[in-house]
């Protein structure tokens, strides 16, 4: 804006102010609200223009001063529709000075708010105002950190499509149940239950029942709730991401016939374990699990699965691979991912991979692409798995192996690695042609 003033002085004409009001408001909506307010001193045209901006964003690390200024601004705001309201406060040293969240959000509800993001990192928790639970215009709600959600009775948010709850506290089981059930058109739900979240021990079981839910992400990062867990009933679910659930009573996916993609990572020691078996309708699966810490499905067939991604840094990972290959008759793409460059050598438990007695149907008639990222050609079990797949995948047309970079002091390993990778070209004899790519070098075999 200072530059605009300089241009006005030099050219003698304020061209920006001649723009249509609708365009000016769109430009202002891209700026921080604090900057938007300062434009009121530019000219008479700008004096009240800031009051009509439909996207507001406030951020501060001083709660006492911030609370007073936000309230004053919202009371002066005149836009009939509020597209979005973002409030972020970080003040770990705050005392109970009277944060006016109820007043702020009450004004937003009156202004027909459509998106609300409340991010509070405070010493003391703030109860989320119940008035928002009956806002019929709200489409996106995102809450973070020092917020307590208390929903004693069913709510009504018919327009809500997106709900993200990141490390917030719930008063009890009924609060989360009433909140989700009061959003009948919910499509995107993300729940992050961080270790140390307030009141996390009170909520034992999260029941997620949403008829139109399409995306669900659960980041548990908590354990020890042996009497609780998760129950998911989402008949329209298309994408599922579950991470960091351990030592819980259950994680039951009751109804997900429309599931397309699922990512399951670091899930272990679930008493009533039925996670993998309930993903039979998925077309794409990404698994980072140890078969020693999770029950593998017995007799479950993944008839729709065409893409499988499996991490190879967990104990006995090859046993899970064997089960998934045998249970996925139409698998077309197999991607294996090794441990990170900075991972400890102790992260991978060595062992003997036992070659299956019968070749899985997917290798005989469907697998076309095989990718192995961070392939460790010096580990016997990895060499055996790679050779087995290359030898038996009859329709394989592309196999890609990438290994870890060799440091200058390890150049003596380069020839050995090249020899091991060349062995893959020898064992591949099942398909008529296959393009083998090793560390970017392409070979047709």
C-alpha positions as CSV (number, residue, x, y, z in Angstrom):
1,X,0.0,0.0,0.0
2,X,2.9,2.4,0.6
3,X,4.0,1.7,-2.9
4,X,0.6,2.6,-4.2
5,X,0.8,6.0,-2.4
6,X,4.1,6.7,-4.0
7,X,2.7,5.9,-7.4
8,X,-0.2,8.3,-6.7
9,X,2.2,11.1,-5.9
10,X,4.4,10.5,-8.9
11,X,1.6,10.0,-11.5
12,X,-0.9,12.4,-9.9
13,X,-3.7,9.8,-10.1
14,X,-4.9,6.9,-7.9
15,X,-5.6,4.2,-10.5
16,X,-6.1,1.5,-7.9
17,X,-9.0,3.3,-6.3
18,X,-10.7,3.4,-9.7
19,X,-11.1,-0.3,-9.8
20,X,-14.5,-1.8,-9.1
21,X,-15.3,-2.4,-5.5
22,X,-15.8,-6.1,-6.0
23,X,-12.2,-6.4,-7.3
24,X,-10.8,-4.3,-4.5
25,X,-12.4,-6.5,-2.0
26,X,-10.9,-9.6,-3.6
27,X,-7.5,-8.0,-3.4
28,X,-8.0,-7.1,0.3
29,X,-9.2,-10.6,1.1
30,X,-5.7,-11.9,0.2
31,X,-4.0,-9.7,2.8
32,X,-3.6,-10.1,6.6
33,X,-6.6,-8.4,8.3
34,X,-4.2,-6.1,10.2
35,X,-2.9,-4.8,6.9
36,X,-6.5,-4.5,5.5
37,X,-7.5,-2.2,8.4
38,X,-4.6,0.2,7.6
39,X,-5.9,0.9,4.1
40,X,-8.7,3.0,5.7
41,X,-6.2,6.0,5.8
42,X,-5.5,6.0,2.0
43,X,-8.5,8.0,0.9
44,X,-12.2,8.6,1.4
45,X,-12.9,5.7,-1.0
46,X,-11.0,3.3,1.3
47,X,-12.3,4.6,4.6
48,X,-15.0,2.0,5.1
49,X,-14.0,-0.5,2.4
50,X,-12.2,-2.8,4.9
51,X,-15.5,-3.4,6.7
52,X,-16.9,-5.3,3.7
53,X,-14.0,-7.8,3.3
54,X,-15.4,-11.3,3.5
55,X,-12.2,-13.2,4.5
56,X,-10.7,-12.3,7.9
57,X,-7.4,-13.7,9.4
58,X,-6.2,-12.7,12.9
59,X,-2.9,-13.9,14.4
60,X,-1.1,-12.9,17.6
61,X,1.1,-14.1,20.5
62,X,-0.3,-11.6,23.0
63,X,-3.8,-12.7,24.1
64,X,-4.7,-9.7,26.3
65,X,-4.1,-7.1,23.6
66,X,-5.4,-9.4,20.8
67,X,-8.7,-10.2,22.5
68,X,-9.7,-6.5,22.7
69,X,-8.7,-5.6,19.1
70,X,-10.5,-8.6,17.5
71,X,-13.7,-7.9,19.4
72,X,-13.6,-4.2,18.3
73,X,-13.0,-5.1,14.7
74,X,-15.7,-7.7,14.4
75,X,-18.3,-5.3,15.9
76,X,-17.4,-2.8,13.2
77,X,-17.4,-5.3,10.4
78,X,-20.4,-5.0,8.1
79,X,-20.1,-7.7,5.4
80,X,-23.4,-9.6,5.2
81,X,-21.6,-12.9,4.5
82,X,-18.3,-14.0,6.1
83,X,-16.6,-16.4,3.8
84,X,-13.9,-17.3,6.3
85,X,-12.7,-16.4,9.8
86,X,-9.2,-17.6,10.9
87,X,-8.1,-16.9,14.5
88,X,-4.7,-18.1,15.7
89,X,-3.4,-17.2,19.2
90,X,-0.2,-18.5,20.8
91,X,0.4,-17.4,24.3
92,X,1.7,-20.0,26.8
93,X,2.2,-17.4,29.5
94,X,-1.4,-16.1,29.4
95,X,-3.5,-15.8,32.5
96,X,-7.3,-16.1,32.6
97,X,-7.8,-12.6,31.1
98,X,-11.1,-13.4,29.5
99,X,-10.7,-14.6,25.9
100,X,-13.9,-13.7,24.1
101,X,-14.2,-16.7,21.8
102,X,-18.0,-16.9,22.4
103,X,-18.5,-13.3,21.3
104,X,-16.2,-13.6,18.3
105,X,-17.8,-16.7,16.9
106,X,-21.3,-15.5,17.8
107,X,-20.7,-12.5,15.5
108,X,-19.4,-14.9,12.8
109,X,-22.5,-17.0,13.0
110,X,-24.7,-13.9,12.6
111,X,-22.7,-13.0,9.5
112,X,-23.4,-16.4,8.0
113,X,-19.8,-17.7,8.3
114,X,-18.8,-20.5,5.9
115,X,-15.3,-21.4,7.1
116,X,-14.1,-21.2,10.6
117,X,-10.5,-22.0,11.8
118,X,-9.7,-21.7,15.5
119,X,-6.1,-22.3,16.5
120,X,-5.5,-21.7,20.2
121,X,-2.2,-22.6,21.9
122,X,-2.8,-21.3,25.5
123,X,-2.0,-22.3,29.0
124,X,-5.6,-22.8,29.8
125,X,-8.3,-24.5,27.7
126,X,-11.2,-22.7,26.2
127,X,-14.7,-24.2,25.9
128,X,-15.9,-24.1,22.3
129,X,-19.1,-22.0,22.2
130,X,-22.3,-24.0,21.6
131,X,-23.8,-21.4,19.3
132,X,-21.7,-22.6,16.5
133,X,-23.2,-26.0,16.7
134,X,-26.4,-24.7,15.2
135,X,-24.9,-22.6,12.4
136,X,-26.7,-23.6,9.2
137,X,-24.2,-21.9,6.8
138,X,-20.9,-23.3,8.2
139,X,-19.2,-25.6,5.6
140,X,-15.7,-26.0,7.0
141,X,-14.7,-26.2,10.7
142,X,-11.1,-26.7,11.9
143,X,-10.2,-26.6,15.6
144,X,-6.7,-27.0,17.1
145,X,-5.1,-27.4,20.5
146,X,-6.4,-25.6,23.6
147,X,-10.1,-26.2,23.0
148,X,-12.6,-28.3,24.9
149,X,-15.6,-29.6,22.9
150,X,-18.7,-30.3,25.0
151,X,-21.8,-31.4,23.2
152,X,-24.3,-32.7,25.7
153,X,-27.1,-33.1,23.1
154,X,-27.4,-33.5,19.3
155,X,-26.5,-30.5,17.2
156,X,-27.5,-29.4,13.7
157,X,-24.9,-28.3,11.2
158,X,-26.5,-29.4,7.9
159,X,-24.1,-27.5,5.7
160,X,-20.8,-28.8,7.3
161,X,-18.7,-30.7,4.8
162,X,-15.3,-30.6,6.4
163,X,-14.4,-31.1,10.1
164,X,-10.8,-31.2,11.4
165,X,-10.1,-31.8,15.1
166,X,-6.4,-31.5,15.9
167,X,-5.4,-32.3,19.5
168,X,-8.6,-30.9,21.0
169,X,-10.2,-32.2,24.2
170,X,-13.6,-33.8,24.4
171,X,-15.7,-33.8,27.6
172,X,-16.9,-37.4,27.1
173,X,-17.8,-40.0,24.5
174,X,-21.2,-38.5,23.8
175,X,-19.6,-35.2,22.8
176,X,-17.9,-36.6,19.8
177,X,-20.8,-38.8,18.9
178,X,-23.3,-36.0,19.1
179,X,-21.0,-33.7,17.1
180,X,-20.5,-36.1,14.2
181,X,-24.1,-37.2,14.1
182,X,-25.2,-33.6,13.9
183,X,-23.4,-33.2,10.6
184,X,-25.4,-35.4,8.3
185,X,-23.6,-34.2,5.1
186,X,-20.1,-34.4,6.5
187,X,-17.6,-35.5,3.7
188,X,-14.1,-34.9,5.2
189,X,-13.2,-35.8,8.8
190,X,-9.7,-35.6,10.3
191,X,-9.1,-36.4,14.0
192,X,-5.7,-36.0,15.6
193,X,-5.5,-37.3,19.2
194,X,-2.0,-36.3,20.4
195,X,-0.4,-37.8,23.4
196,X,-1.0,-35.4,26.3
197,X,-4.2,-33.9,24.9
198,X,-6.5,-32.7,27.6
199,X,-9.2,-35.1,28.7
200,X,-7.9,-37.8,26.4
201,X,-8.5,-40.5,29.0
202,X,-12.1,-39.6,29.3
203,X,-13.0,-40.5,25.7
204,X,-12.5,-44.2,25.4
205,X,-14.3,-45.0,22.2
206,X,-14.7,-42.7,19.2
207,X,-17.8,-43.7,17.3
208,X,-17.7,-42.3,13.7
209,X,-21.1,-42.8,12.0
210,X,-21.4,-40.6,8.9
211,X,-23.5,-41.7,5.9
212,X,-21.9,-39.4,3.3
213,X,-18.3,-39.3,4.7
214,X,-15.8,-39.7,1.8
215,X,-12.4,-38.9,3.5
216,X,-11.4,-40.0,7.0
217,X,-8.0,-39.4,8.7
218,X,-7.2,-40.7,12.2
219,X,-3.9,-39.9,13.8
220,X,-4.0,-41.6,17.1
221,X,-0.5,-41.3,18.7
222,X,-2.0,-42.6,21.9
223,X,-2.3,-46.0,23.5
224,X,-3.3,-47.8,26.7
225,X,-7.1,-47.4,26.1
226,X,-7.6,-51.2,26.3
227,X,-11.4,-50.7,26.8
228,X,-11.8,-48.3,24.0
229,X,-10.8,-47.5,20.4
230,X,-12.6,-46.7,17.2
231,X,-15.8,-47.8,15.5
232,X,-16.2,-46.6,11.9
233,X,-19.5,-46.8,10.0
234,X,-19.1,-44.9,6.8
235,X,-20.8,-46.5,3.8
236,X,-19.7,-43.8,1.4
237,X,-16.0,-43.7,2.5
238,X,-13.5,-43.5,-0.4
239,X,-10.2,-42.6,1.4
240,X,-9.0,-43.8,4.8
241,X,-5.8,-42.9,6.6
242,X,-5.1,-44.4,10.0
243,X,-1.8,-43.8,11.9
244,X,-0.4,-44.4,15.3
245,X,-3.0,-46.5,17.1
246,X,-1.6,-49.1,19.5
247,X,-2.7,-51.1,22.6
248,X,-6.4,-50.3,22.1
249,X,-9.4,-52.4,22.5
250,X,-10.5,-52.3,18.9
251,X,-10.4,-50.4,15.6
252,X,-13.4,-51.7,13.8
253,X,-14.4,-50.6,10.3
254,X,-18.0,-51.8,10.2
255,X,-19.1,-50.6,6.8
256,X,-16.9,-49.2,4.0
257,X,-18.0,-50.9,0.7
258,X,-17.0,-47.9,-1.5
259,X,-13.4,-47.6,-0.2
260,X,-10.9,-46.8,-2.9
261,X,-7.6,-46.0,-1.0
262,X,-6.4,-46.8,2.5
263,X,-3.1,-45.9,4.3
264,X,-2.5,-47.9,7.5
265,X,0.7,-47.0,9.4
266,X,2.1,-47.9,12.9
267,X,-1.0,-49.7,14.1
268,X,-0.2,-52.5,16.6
269,X,-1.5,-54.6,19.5
270,X,-5.2,-54.1,18.9
271,X,-7.2,-56.5,21.0
272,X,-10.1,-57.1,18.6
273,X,-8.1,-56.6,15.4
274,X,-10.0,-56.5,12.1
275,X,-8.4,-53.6,10.3
276,X,-7.0,-55.3,7.3
277,X,-9.8,-57.7,6.9
278,X,-12.3,-54.8,6.7
279,X,-10.5,-53.2,3.8
280,X,-11.4,-55.8,1.2
281,X,-13.1,-53.3,-1.1
282,X,-10.0,-51.1,-1.5
283,X,-8.3,-50.6,-4.8
284,X,-5.1,-49.1,-3.4
285,X,-3.4,-50.0,-0.1
286,X,-0.4,-48.5,1.6
287,X,0.8,-50.5,4.7
288,X,3.5,-49.8,7.2
289,X,2.9,-52.7,9.6
290,X,4.6,-55.6,11.3
291,X,2.8,-59.0,11.0
292,X,4.2,-59.7,14.5
293,X,2.2,-56.8,16.0
294,X,-1.0,-57.0,14.0
295,X,-3.3,-59.8,13.0
296,X,-3.2,-60.6,9.3
297,X,-6.5,-61.4,7.6
298,X,-7.2,-65.2,7.2
299,X,-9.2,-66.1,4.2
300,X,-9.9,-62.5,3.3
301,X,-9.6,-61.9,-0.5
302,X,-8.9,-58.4,-1.8
303,X,-10.6,-58.8,-5.2
304,X,-10.5,-55.1,-6.0
305,X,-6.9,-54.4,-5.0
306,X,-4.7,-53.3,-8.0
307,X,-2.0,-51.3,-6.1
308,X,-0.1,-52.3,-3.0
309,X,2.5,-50.3,-1.2
310,X,4.4,-52.0,1.6
311,X,7.2,-50.8,3.9
312,X,10.1,-53.2,4.4
313,X,11.6,-51.9,7.7
314,X,9.3,-53.7,10.1
315,X,10.0,-57.1,11.7
316,X,9.0,-60.1,9.4
317,X,7.6,-57.7,6.8
318,X,8.0,-60.4,4.2
319,X,5.3,-62.6,5.9
320,X,2.8,-59.8,5.4
321,X,3.9,-59.5,1.8
322,X,3.3,-63.2,1.2
323,X,-0.2,-63.0,2.7
324,X,-1.1,-59.9,0.6
325,X,0.2,-61.4,-2.6
326,X,-1.8,-64.6,-2.0
327,X,-4.9,-62.6,-1.1
328,X,-4.8,-60.1,-4.0
329,X,-5.5,-62.0,-7.3
330,X,-5.8,-58.8,-9.5
331,X,-2.8,-56.9,-8.2
332,X,-1.1,-54.9,-11.0
333,X,1.4,-52.7,-9.2
334,X,3.6,-53.7,-6.2
335,X,5.8,-51.0,-4.5
336,X,8.2,-51.8,-1.7
337,X,9.8,-49.1,0.4
338,X,12.9,-49.6,2.5
339,X,14.0,-47.8,5.6
340,X,15.1,-44.2,5.5
341,X,18.6,-43.2,5.0
342,X,19.0,-42.0,8.6
343,X,17.4,-45.1,10.1
344,X,19.4,-47.3,12.5
345,X,20.5,-50.7,11.3
346,X,18.6,-52.2,14.3
347,X,15.3,-50.9,12.8
348,X,15.1,-53.9,10.5
349,X,15.0,-57.4,11.9
350,X,16.7,-60.0,9.7
351,X,15.3,-63.4,9.1
352,X,14.7,-66.1,6.6
353,X,12.0,-65.6,3.9
354,X,10.3,-68.9,3.0
355,X,9.3,-69.1,-0.6
356,X,5.6,-69.9,-1.0
357,X,4.7,-73.4,-2.2
358,X,2.3,-72.0,-4.8
359,X,2.8,-69.0,-7.0
360,X,0.1,-66.4,-6.3
361,X,-2.4,-65.7,-9.0
362,X,-1.5,-62.1,-9.3
363,X,2.1,-62.9,-10.3
364,X,0.9,-65.4,-12.9
365,X,-1.7,-63.2,-14.6
366,X,-1.8,-59.5,-13.5
367,X,1.3,-57.9,-12.0
368,X,2.8,-55.5,-14.5
369,X,4.8,-53.0,-12.4
370,X,7.3,-53.7,-9.6
371,X,9.0,-50.9,-7.7
372,X,11.5,-51.2,-4.9
373,X,12.7,-47.9,-3.3
374,X,15.8,-48.1,-1.1
375,X,16.4,-51.7,-2.0
376,X,19.1,-53.2,0.1
377,X,20.8,-55.7,-2.2
378,X,23.1,-56.9,0.6
379,X,20.3,-58.3,2.7
380,X,19.6,-62.0,1.9
381,X,15.8,-61.8,2.5
382,X,15.5,-58.8,0.2
383,X,17.5,-60.5,-2.5
384,X,15.3,-63.6,-2.2
385,X,12.0,-61.6,-2.4
386,X,13.2,-59.6,-5.4
387,X,14.4,-62.7,-7.3
388,X,11.2,-64.6,-6.5
389,X,9.0,-61.8,-7.9
390,X,11.2,-61.2,-11.0
391,X,11.2,-64.9,-11.7
392,X,7.4,-65.6,-11.3
393,X,5.7,-62.4,-12.6
394,X,4.9,-63.5,-16.1
395,X,3.3,-60.3,-17.3
396,X,5.8,-57.9,-15.7
397,X,6.8,-55.2,-18.1
398,X,8.6,-52.8,-15.8
399,X,10.7,-53.3,-12.7
400,X,12.5,-50.3,-11.0
401,X,15.1,-50.7,-8.2
402,X,16.7,-47.7,-6.4
403,X,19.4,-48.3,-3.9
404,X,21.0,-46.0,-1.3
405,X,23.8,-43.7,-2.5
406,X,27.2,-45.0,-1.9
407,X,29.6,-42.6,-0.1
408,X,33.1,-42.0,-1.4
409,X,34.6,-44.1,1.3
410,X,32.5,-47.0,0.2
411,X,33.4,-47.2,-3.4
412,X,34.6,-50.7,-3.0
413,X,30.9,-51.7,-2.6
414,X,30.0,-50.4,-6.0
415,X,31.2,-53.4,-8.0
416,X,29.5,-55.8,-5.6
417,X,26.2,-53.9,-5.9
418,X,26.4,-53.8,-9.7
419,X,27.0,-57.6,-9.7
420,X,24.0,-58.2,-7.5
421,X,21.7,-56.0,-9.6
422,X,22.9,-57.8,-12.8
423,X,21.7,-61.0,-11.2
424,X,18.1,-59.7,-11.5
425,X,18.4,-59.6,-15.3
426,X,19.3,-63.3,-15.2
427,X,16.4,-64.5,-13.0
428,X,13.9,-62.6,-15.0
429,X,12.8,-65.2,-17.6
430,X,9.0,-65.5,-17.2
431,X,7.8,-62.6,-19.4
432,X,8.7,-62.0,-23.0
433,X,10.0,-58.5,-22.3
434,X,10.6,-56.5,-19.2
435,X,12.2,-53.1,-18.8
436,X,14.5,-53.2,-15.7
437,X,15.7,-49.9,-14.3
438,X,18.4,-50.0,-11.6
439,X,19.4,-46.6,-10.1
440,X,18.3,-44.8,-13.3
441,X,20.0,-47.2,-15.7
442,X,17.5,-48.9,-18.1
443,X,18.0,-52.4,-19.3
444,X,15.6,-54.4,-21.5
445,X,15.5,-58.1,-20.6
